Amino acid sequence: MKAIRVPLLISLLSVALAGCGTTPTIGASGAKTVATGAAGGATAVNASGQLEKCDRTLGTLSIVEESNQPWLQQFTAEYRMQSTVPLLRMIVQQSNCFAIVERGQVFRNMQAERTLMDAGELRKTSNLGKGQMVAADYTVTPSVTFSAKGTSNYGALLGGRIGMVASLVGSSMKSNEASTMLLLIDNRSGLQLAAAEGSAQNWDLGLMAGFFQHGLAGASGYSRTPQGKVLAASFMDSYNQLVKAVRSYKAQSVAGGMGNGGLLKTN
């Protein structure tokens, strides 16, 4: 039994001495979130190696958050993340599965430029007017179905039987978990084309970092890794599942035509 416990203890101590939590399970090591690098057109630079990609672009896409959802208020107030949209937009463009169209705040700025053009305030050579914008074939709506901090305590697994130090390691290791969803809607028909759930988890170390820096008396308790990192990783997992579904997409069909009454009749 000692041969099994000692390597485990050494591994836990090495992580604790680093004074930080583990990175989200599907993310890039050392990155603030899994949305790393850049995207320009169909070119992705330093994208996460675990991001699903497409050989061809499937259509144009807008990403819309439902602002009245409780999860979004928690996302912005507690986790200090302003929006899921910028993160998702870069992930989507890096994948080359969809081309992103603007339908947010910048869209209103675009409309303001057209108003100036119509009023004759812009140069005639500006070439800014009607019939130039690209339609969004699809809309994606993100949502958080589950998000919690400190959901698991590793100390229960160690049980204190390995000694005081190992028990301290275990008691300060707690996990952050998140589950998210993405819904893909066809803008012309209003039909939902795909839905995907994703999840992510990481571990935080709090007490041990203080123990090694200041001694046991100076330990300040449990220090949590930002939950936003876990949510970002979960959204990438959701998107990866969505891409896997749409790459082998097969349209649903209803006898007699979609939306013409269906097959579930009443007497």
N, C-alpha and C positions, 0 to 999 in steps of 0.2 A: 504493500500500500504506500509506503514511503517513497518508492521509486516513481509512483504516479503523482503524488502530491507535491514533491519538491519542484519538478519542472513547471507545474502549474503555478506554484507560489512565485518562482523566479520570473515567469512570464507576467504575472499580475504586478509584481513589484516594478518591473522595468517600465510598464505602462504608467504606473502610478508616479514614478519618479519624473516622467515627462511632464506631469502637471497638466494634462489635457485629456479630453474624452476622445473616443475613437471616432473616425470619420464615418458618415453614413455608408451603409453597406454597399450601395451601388455607385457611389460617387468617386471622383478623382481625389487621390491622396494629396492633402495640403491645400486643396481649393476651399474657398469660402462657401461655395455651393457647388452642385454638380454641373451647373451651367458655366462651363469654362470656355475660354478661347473667344472666337469670333465667327461671324458668318457674313459672306458677301456674295449675293446671288446664289448660285449653286455650290459655291466654295465654302467649305468648313475649315477653320483653323483651330488646332488644339482642342477639338471637341472631346468630350468624354469617350473613352474607348468602349463604354457599355451602351452608348446611344445607338438605337436601331436606325438604319438608313435605307433610302430607296434609290434604285437606279434611275427612276423616272419620276417626275413631279406629277401628282395625281389631280391637281386643281388648285384653286385659290382659296384662302382660308382667312376668316376673321376670328379673333378670340374675344369673347365677351364675358365679363364677370357679372353675375346678378348681384347688384350692390345691396339689396335688402337681405341677403343671407347672413345669419348669425355668425357663421364661420369666418366670413370676411372681416367682421368687426373684431373678432378675436385675433385674426391674422395681423391686423394693422395695430391694434392697441397693445396686445400682450407680447407679440413676437417682433414688433417694430419692422414689419415688412409691408411696404405700401401697396403692393399689388402682385398677383401671380403673372400678370400679362407680359411684362418685359422678359422674365425668365422663360416662360413658355414660348414666346415668339422666337427667342434665340435658339432654343432647343429644336423647334419645328423647322426653322430655316436651315440649321446645321444638318438636319436629317435629309433634306432635299425631297421630302415627301409632299410638301405643300408650299406654295408661294403665299406669303403673308400680305394681306391688304390692311390698310389703316382704317379703323372705325372708332378710334378713341378721341382724346383731346386734340391730337394733331389733325384729325379729320375736320374739326371745327376751324382750325387755323387754315386748312386748305380751302374751306368754304369762304373764309374771310378774304383770301387772296382773289378768289373768283368774284366776290362782291366788288373789290377794288377794280378789277378788270372791267366789270360791267359798268362801273361808274366812270370809266375813262381815266382813272388815276395811274394806271400802269402803262408802260411803253407798248406801242402797237406790236413790236417785235417779240413781246414776252411769250406769245404762243401759249396762253393759259385761258382755257375756256371750256365749253361744253363738249361732251363726247370723248373725253380723254381718260376718264377714270376707269379702272378695272373692277368688274363685279366680283363679289365674294361668292364662290360656288358653295362653300360650306361655312358653318359656324361651329366653333368648339366652345363649350361652357365648362369651366373647372369648378370643382367643389371638394370640400374636405369632409369626409364621412366620419373620421375618428382622429383625434390628436390629443396626446396626453404626455405629461412629463413625469418621470419617476415611477413608471408603471411596473418595473420589476426590480427586485433587490437581490444582487448576487450573493449577499451574505448568507441568505437562506441555503444556498447550495454548499457553501463552505462550512457553515454551521459552527465555526469557532473551534473545530477539533484539530486544526492545523497549527494553532498557536495564536497569540495576541495580534501579531502583525498581519497575518493572513486574514484574521477576523476583521481587522480594521479595513483592509483592502476590500473585502466582500461587502462590508456595511456601507462603504462609500460608493460602490459601483451600482448605479441605477440607470435604467434605460429610458430613452425617449422613443415614442412610437407614433406613426401616422399612417392613415389610410386615405387615399384620395381617389376621385373619379373624374373622367373626362367624357363628355357626350358630344358626338359628332352629328350635326344636323345638316340635311340638304336644304339650301335656302330656296330652291325653286318649288319643291314639293312639300317642304315642312316635315319630311320623314326623318326619323332618327336612323342613321346609317350604321352607327357603331357606338358602343359604350365600353369603357375599360376602367378597371380598378387597379390601383397600384399601392404599394406599401413600402415602408423603410423603417429602420431602427438603428439607433446608435447607443453607446454606453458613455456615461459621464463618470468622472472621478472627482470627488470633492474633498472628503475628509483627509485622504492620504496626501494630497498635495500640501495641505496645511501642516500635516504631521511632519513631513520631511523638511519643510522649510522653517518651521517655528517650534517644533516639538509638539507633543500631544496636547499640552495646555493651550497652545496657540492655534489649534485647528479650529477653523471658523465654520465647519459644517459642509453642507452639500452644495457644490457649485455646478450649475447646469450648463451644458453646451447649448447654444441657441437652438431652439426648436425649429426655427426657420430652415436650418440646414437639413433637418429630417424631412420637413415638408417639401423642400425643393427636390430631394432625392425621391420622395414618394411620387411627386408629379412626373419626374422623368420615368419612373417605373410605369406609371399610368400611360404615359405617351408611348413607351416601348410596347406595351400590350396592345394599344390602339393600332400602332403601325403593323404589328403582326396580324391583326384582324383584317385591316383594309388591304394589305398586300395580296391576300387571297380572297378578296371580297366577291360575294355572289349575291345579286339583288334578290330580295324577297318578292314573291308574286302571289296574287290572290286570284282565284278563278272568277272570271267576270269583270276583272279590272280593279286596281287599287282604289279604294275610296268609293266604290259603287255599292255599298251595302254590306259586303263581307258575307261570310258563311255561317255566322252565329245568328240564326233567325229566332224570332219570337212567334208564339202561336197567337 
